[in-house]
């Protein structure tokens, strides 16, 4: 039997794309095996959000070819889309396929096997109009599954390479999304995480009747589906209708990941982000008035060109004031081809490192203080299939995205929603809980 191994870098969207490519290969008679073993085909699904993603992508290609010099090494994903020539020159690459044509990957791999030179199939992304259907019918992880409903972005934040790598906004047809969620629920999935490159733009290309809230309303009645979560959404796309729906629908998880990126207006403007700090605050207040326990998590970027000490302090204070429940901190990194790469006042690495460390420490404190409010409460926890690799404990997440470890869980709890009393903090980012017998 022919074998194929995958390596995925980057975000949830990439993970989803890998899952769907795996199914395509399985359907063509391939066996999926571990990337660290000798395979006939290696697929490296790359990322280009930071320098690190591109470096790691190159490293994985080389490793694959070393493991089996006769294999076909295919490179897909964002890095190969924005720098196809560069990727084709990496020793060992046989196929460069970008972020289009992944549904034809098996055929392209067969063609690459015959070709003498690396096959470059990267198409012009900006001509892409349709959402590429890559359904996932079964997930390895059977409790929580991401489902991709949107692709591309039209926002062009000045630091971001993604619109060039993923092309314009395309939305999945609601009927196809509905079918996939029903299938996943039949395999035991209880929570779906709606995912996209710019999720809040869902429906923009489907006509006035369709948007993210309408899609959620279509999914809510699915029997056996216990939770719907959004992966990430811009603050400007949180509508009153969405807030009201979240306030009344227990299946719609009270958790929003709202990327802030900076808490100072001059930096937000230079980043081409479509809001001010005042607008952000206003929406957060509105959310908390109607959904008091809501978890609001965020991304913050430090070291953007021109970020002075004073502007960084503004970001620090704003993040503290809002009191996000989790913080993902990124250091700005130059992406060639973006406007920010040409800006003056690029900051030294050392400053970026110091600022990101400061914010990370703040993030830990904020998580602790958010989690503290729930100690003593009984909350439903969706227990993951796999035990924690270090402690061997069962664990899962609450609707408001608190990671909970079970002191007294047993195997029968795996994949189920269990009522848990939250007892005390467990490290900086989780809570220890005990089951409530019913
Ligand atoms: S919204 Fe901005 S940061 Fe997000 S993918 Fe689009 S351009 Fe990039």
Boltz pocket constraint, residues with backbone or C-beta under 6 A from the ligand:
constraints:
  - pocket:
      binder: B
      contacts: [[A, 153], [A, 154], [A, 155], [A, 156], [A, 157], [A, 160], [A, 161], [A, 162], [A, 163], [A, 197], [A, 198]]
      max_distance: 6.0
